[in-house]
Amino acid sequence: MTKMADNSSSVEIVEGCRLPVLRKNQEHEDEWPLAEILSVKEVSGRTLYYVHYIDFNKRLDEWVTTDRLDMKKLQFPKKEAKTPTKNGLSGSRPSSPEREVVSERRDTDTDPALQKKQRKSLDLNLQTATPPSRGKTLPTPKRKVESVPLVPQVPPAPPVPSLPSSTEASQAAVFPAVRETPTFKAREDHEQLSSLTTNGTARRLIPAQPGRKRKANCGGTDEDSQDSSDGIPSAPRMTGSLVSDRSHDDIVTRMKNIECIELGRHRLKPWYFSPYPQELTTLPILYLCEFCLKYLKSLKCLQRHLTKCNLRHPPGNEIYRKGTISFFEIDGRKNKNYSQNLCLLAKCFLDHKTLYYDTDPFLFYVMTEYDSKGFHIVGYFSKEKESTEDYNVACILTLPPYQRRGYGKLLIEFSYELSKVEGKTGTPEKPLSDLGLLSYRSYWSQTILEILMDLKPENGERPQITINEISEITSIKKEDVISTLQYLNLINYYKGQYILTLSEDIVDGHEKAMQKRHLRIDPKCLHFTPKDWSKRGKW
């Protein structure tokens, strides 16, 4: 809480106020988005405000000074609505006239003649309304209570057409290079198909906007969350890395608590809250050992630790190496300290990750880059040892210094290579973050288009392939294959069958994207033996 002088008038700013705040956009231009003040503090005689930009991702939240606030458009926080009672009405009376009305009623109720007359009419009504019965009788209530439904009755929605079973068994023709996508007569069928989800719920496909950093839709109504695609908020997760601890509602967890992290030769600015010990959150820099990820409070402590730390690579087994890229498999039960430290670091850049202490049910696959000093962590992904929902990735992260260099797709490709060895199809846990959704959509699109363009015509006929065959070849779950084909607008209904139409624009865009993709996983360099965790008594 603070006060500001504005035109000789005192304005009090409290947590919850909203006002425009000056910031730089991606084009380094000034803009004044609306922001909410989450906290206020005094540092060296200056007042700082922690603001969250409305409709922007939380990683853009920051501390700002007074000169960046537009006080002319200050909005004070609204008062909280009063707690409703069981009948849906407010518990307290809104104004005093109602009290007067109540007092008048009490005065009339005290009239003994009127009370006797009301009781007599009530007894007559009960006698006429209650039929005579023999034997044991139930007590009759003196007042009839009408049940009011809390939720209005909605008529059942008409069934949405879904992909016919013949789509799986029958083959879809692939047109490899068509200059213009033909306009089909069965336009209505095509529109219905392009709006279907994998579970038969109607939904409009909206392409992701990669330009502006906006808040990811985590409600489960877009492609990033298929768990609650019907628009109903899903219940808290009981398995996986997104087990809800309900801490995200706390104002403390909405604010970044670490100013800066030094990891090896990099200094990282965290995006989100991470539950490091409270005494470390006041430090200007938090130091991490880049090999064991232990956190230390000063550079001198880090230097002393490095003289004792024998690790020059993540613990666990190295299951892949090609060039300078290596992958290490780490058991969350056998290497608990490292796994917990890894989760604490990852929480700085993953908003929805809530599980960081119970690492026993997880395997961690850490990607490193090798030089003369050791194996430096680039990113990682985790997966459940036993997943009943075919999840092959629980959390996935590329550290900020290594982003936009192709490492994200390499992590995704490696997760599907493991699924191929296991003989399963896999999918990442939902909901995906905004950056995760972009990475997965790009990988799915390139992988599926690569399969389609490699098909050869047989006996002079157009090549044919089914959705199940694409899923088996790539280990991408069938629902993700269908959603990707819909996102690319490749599925069309033509002459009684579904066809995949590849336009020249899609082919040219795919070829240009593949030319930039230099990092690929070589299956020959993978040394991995899957384990059947269901037969083990304990992880």
N, C-alpha and C positions, 0 to 999 in steps of 0.2 A: 504494500500500500504506500503510495507517495502522492505528494501534492505538487502541482505545477502552476506557475504564474502565467496567465495568458490574458493580455489586455486588462491588467490590474484586477483580474478576477482569479480566484483560486479554484483549480480543477483537481479533483481527487481521482487518481488512477488506481484501480484495484484489479486483482486477478479476475478474469472473465470479461473485462472490457474488450471491445472490438474497435479497430480504427485502421485506416490505411497506413502502411509502412513502406518506406522506400527500400527497394532492392534492385539488384542488377539481374537481368534475364540472361539467357544463353547468348544473345547477341550483344551483351554488355551495354544494353540500353536501360535507362531508368524506367521503373514501373512502380505503381502504388497499389499492390493487391491488399485486400482486406485481411487482417490478421487478428488473432486472439491472444491476449496477454495471459500467459500461464504462470509467470512468477516475476517478482520484482526483488532486486537486491542492490545494496550499496557497496561499491568497491572504490576505495581511495577517494571518497568524496563525490563519486559519480554514480548516478542512478542508471542501472541496466535493467532492461526488460527482456524476458524470454518470450518470444512470439512464435506462434504457429500460424502459417499462412493458410487461410481457408481454401479448401479444394486442392492444396498442394501436398506432396508427400512429406511425411514427418522428417525425412532426412534433411530437408531444407530449413528446419527450425533453427533459430539462432538467438544469441543475445544481441540486442541493439541498444543504441544510445538514444537520448531524448530528441536529438536533432533529426532523427529519421521517422519521427511520429507526426502524423497529420492530426493535430488536436481539434481542428475545425469539424471533423466528422466522427468525433468520439461517440461510441455507442456503449452505454452502461449495461451491465449484465441484467437480464430479466429475472424477476422473482420466480422462484420455483413454484410450480402448481401445487395446490394443496392436495394432500393425500385423499383420494376418493374412498368413500365407504363402500360397504357391500352392495348397496342399492345404486351405486354409480354416482351419487350426489356428493357434494363437498361436505366434509365433516363439520366445518364451522359455518356459521351463518354469514352471508355477505354484507348485510347492512342492518342497522338498528330497527327500521320499520318492521321487519319480520318479528323481532322480539316483541314489539307492541302487539302484533297480531296474535302471537302466542299467548301473551298475557290476557288478551281479550278472551281467547278460548278457555283459558284456565278459569276466568271469572264465570263464564257460562257453565263450565263443568261443575262448578260448586253449587249450582242451583239444584236442590234436592228434588223438586218436582220434575224438573226436566230430566234428571238422571233416572228417576223411577219410570218415566214415560219411555225413555230410550231402552231401558232394560226390558220392559214389557214387550215392546215391538220386536226387539232382538230375539226374545224367547219364542214369540209367535213365528218368526221367520225360520228359526231353527226347527220348530216342531213340524212345520209344513214341508221343509226341505229334507228332513231326515226320514227315510222310510222305516216302517216298523220292521224289526228283525227279531228272530227267535234265538234263544241261546245266549251265548256270550257276545257282548257288544263292545266295540272300541270307543274310546272317548272321542267326542266330536269337538274339533277346534272351534273356538268362539269367533275367530276371524278367518276369513278366506284369504289365503295368500296366493297371489298370482305369480307364476314363475315367469320371469323376464329373461329371454336368452341373451347372454352376454355378447355373442357373435351372431350377426344376422345370417339367416339360412341362405346359402348361395346355391342355386341350382347347379347340378353337375355339368361340367364343361363337356362339349361334344368331343368325341374321341379324335385325336390328332393322327393323321395317317403316318405310318412308320414305314421303314424300308421293308419291302416284302422279303420273305425267306428265300425267294428265288434269286435275290441279289447275291446272297452268299454262295449259292450253288452254281448259278449260271455265271457265265463269264462276261465281263464288260469289255467292249471293244475299245482300243486305244488308237486315237488319231494322232500320229507323231508330229506332224507339221501342217497345220491348216492356217491359211493366211487370215481368214476371217471366221470367227465363230458363227456357224449357221444359226438362223432363227428357226426354232422348231415349232411345230403346231401344238405340241403338248406343253404349252407354256405354263398352264396352271399346275400340272404335275411337277414341273421343274421348280416352280416357286415354292411349292409345298415341301419338296425334298430339300431345297437349300435352306429352309428354316427349321429343319428337324435337328434335334440333338440325338445323342446316342441312346438316351433312354426314352425317346418318344415324346419329349416335351417341346412345345413350340418355342422358338427363340430366334431373335434377329441376330445375325452375325455382323458385328461391327469391327472393322479393321482397327488394329492398334495404332495410335498416333505416337510415333517414336520421338517426335520433336521436343515436346514440352514435358517437363517432369511433373506429372500430376499424380494424384493419389491413386493407388491401385484399388480396383474394386474387389473387395474381399467378401462381399455379401453372398457370393455364389450364384449370381445371375448371368455371368458372362462365361467365356470359354475357360477362364482361369479357375473356375470352380464348378465341377460337375456333381459335387456331393449334394448340393442343395439347389439344383437348377430350377426347381419349381417356385423359387422366390421366397420360400419359407425359411427363416433363419434356422440353421442346423444346430443340433445340440452340441455341447462341448465334446471335443474328441476325447476318447478314452484310451486310444493307442497312438503310436507313432510319435513324431517329434513335436506335434502341435497339441499335446495334452494341455488343456486349459487349466491354468492355475488362478484365473480371474485376477491376475495382478495388473493386466493391461488397463483396467479401469482406474487405477490409482494415479493421482496426479504426478507422483514421483517418477513412475515408469514412463510417463509421457515426455520426460525431459532427458536430454543427453546429460550423462553424469561424468563422462570422461572427456577431457579437453583434447588430448593428443596421445597417441601411442607410438613409441619407437620400437620397430621390429626390424632388427638387422640394419640394413642401410636405408630403410624407408621410414618415414614418419607419416602416420595415418591419422586422419581426422574422422572419428566415429560418426555414424549417421544416427544411431539410436541408443537407447538406454541398454546398459549391460550390468548385471548384478555383481560387479567387482566389490571387494570389501569397502566399507564406507570410508575408512581412513585414507584410501587411495584416490578417492574421487576429488579431493581438494588439491591434488598435485597438478602442476602445469603439464607434466609429461609422465606417462606411465610406461615403464620399460619392460619389455618382454624378451626372454631368451628365444631366439628364432628357431632353436632346435627342440627344446622341451616345452616352450611356451609358458614357462613359469613367469609370474609377474613380480616385479621388484619396484621399489619406490624411488631409487636414485641410480645415477650412472655408476657410482662407486660400488653399489651393491651388485649391479649387473656385471661389472668387471670382476669382482670377487667370485661371483657365481660361475662365470665362464672358465675360470681356472679350475673349477671342480667338476663342471658338467662334461661328461664324456661323450655325449651324443653329438653326432654331426649329421644325423638324418632322423626322421621320425622313427619311433619304435615300431616293431611289427615286422612283417615280411614284405620284402620288395617283390612284387608280382609282375611288374612291367618295367622295361627300360628300353628306350630307343633314343640314341643321341644323348641329349642332356635332360630329357624328360623321363621321370620315373614315377611310379605309383606304389604306395605302401598301403598294405591292408592292416588295420589296427583293430583289435578286439576291445570293445568298450569295457569289458569285465577285466581282462588281463592288464590293460593299460589305462586304469581309471583316471589317474592324475592327469595324464596327457590329454585324454578325451575330454575331461571337464575343462581344462584350460583351453582346448580347441573350441569348445562350445561357448565359453565366455568371450573369446575373441570373435567368433562368428556372430554372436548376439549383437555386437556393435554395428553390424551391417545387415542383419536380418530382423525385420520388425516383428514378424509373427512367430519367431522361435521362442518357445516358453520352457522347453525341457533342456536343462543344462547340467543337472546333478545326477540323474539316473541314466547312466550310459551303458549299463549291462546289456540291454536288449539290442544294441546297435553295433554295426560294423562301420568303420570310418576308412575311407579311401582318400589318402592325401597325395596330391600331385606336387612334385618338387622339380626344381631346376638346378642342375648341378654345375658347380664351378670348383676352383681349387680350394675354397674354404669349406665346402660341404654342400649338402642338399637343402636348398632354400624353398620354403613353402610358398606355393603359388595359389592353391585353392584346394578344395576338398568337397566330397559329398558323403553323406551317411545314408545307411539303409537299415531297415529292421532285419534281424536274423530270421524272424518268421513273420511274414506279412500275409494276412488273409485276403487282402484286397489287391494283390499283385503289384505292390509298390516296389519299384527298384531304386527309388531315391526318396529319402526323407527330407534332408536339407542339402542344398548345393550352393556353393559360394566361390567366386573368384575374388581374391583380394584386390582392392582398388588400384594398386600400382600395376597390376597385370591385366586389367580389364581393357576391352576393345583391342585385343591382340589375338583372338581366336582360342584362348584357353577355355572359355566357357563352353563352346561347342565340343572341345576335346574332352572335357569332363562328362558332358552328356553322352558323347559317342562311346566313351569308356564304360559308362553305366549300362548301355545297351549291349556292348560286347560281353559283359559279364552275364547278362540275361541270355544271350545266345549260347554261352557255354552251359548255363543252367538248364537250357531247353525250355525257357519260359518267355512269355511276353510281359512287358513291364510298363509302368506309367509312374510319373512323379506324384507325390502327395499334393493334394489340392487344399486350399487355394495357392496358386503361384503368385509370387510378387510380380510387379510390373516388369522388372528387368528379366526375371525368370521366364515369364510368359513370352516375351520377345525372343529370348534365346531358344526356348523349346519350339516355338512356332517356326523359327528360321531353320532349326535342325530338322524338324519333321518334314518341312517343305522340301529342303534340299535332298534329304534321303529318299523320299517317295518319288520325287521327280527324277532322281538318278536311276531308280529302278525302272520307271516307266520309259525313260529314253533309251535304256539298254535293251529293251525288248526287241526281238527280231521277228519280222513277219514270216509266217510258215505257209508254204504252198500257195504263195501269192495272196494270202488273206491278211487282213490287219491283225496285229498281235492282240492277244487276249490274256486277261489276268483277273483274278478275283480279289476282293478285299481281304479274305482270309490268307491268300497267298502272299500278299504284300505284308501282312502282319507277321506271318511265319518267317519271311526272308529278313525283315528288319528287326523283329522282336518288339516292334511298336504295338501297343494294344490296339485292338480293332476300333474302339471308340475314338482314339486319337487319330487313327488313319482316316476315318470318315470325317471327323471335324476338320482335319487339314485339307482334305479334298473339297469340302464345302467352303472353307476359307479362301482357297485358291479359285473357286468357281470352276472346277474341272468337271463336276458331275452334271450330265445332261440326260434327259429322257428323250429317246429318239427311236421311232418305229418299234415301240413295244419293249425296248430294253434300255438299260442305263449304259451310257458311253462316257468315256473320259476324253475330253477335247483339249489338246495342247495347242495353244496359239503361238505364233512366232514371238510375241512379246514375252510370254512366259519362258519359252525356250531360250531366248537371248538373255533374259535376266538371270536365268539359272546358270548359263554358261559363264557369265561375267562373275557371278558370286562364287562359283567353284574355282575360278582362276585366282581369286583372292584367298582361298582357303588352303593354306600351305600345311597346316598342322593336321595330321590324320593319325588314327590309331592303327597300328599294324598288328593284326591278330596273331601273327607268327611270333611276336615278342611277348605275348601274354602267357604267363605261367601261373595258371589259376585252377585250383581243384575245388569245386563247390562242396559244401558240407550240408548234410541233412540235419538241421537243427531240431527238427521235431522229434528225432529219436534220442536226443540228448536230455538227460534229466535236468541239467542246469546249464545255462549259457556259459 
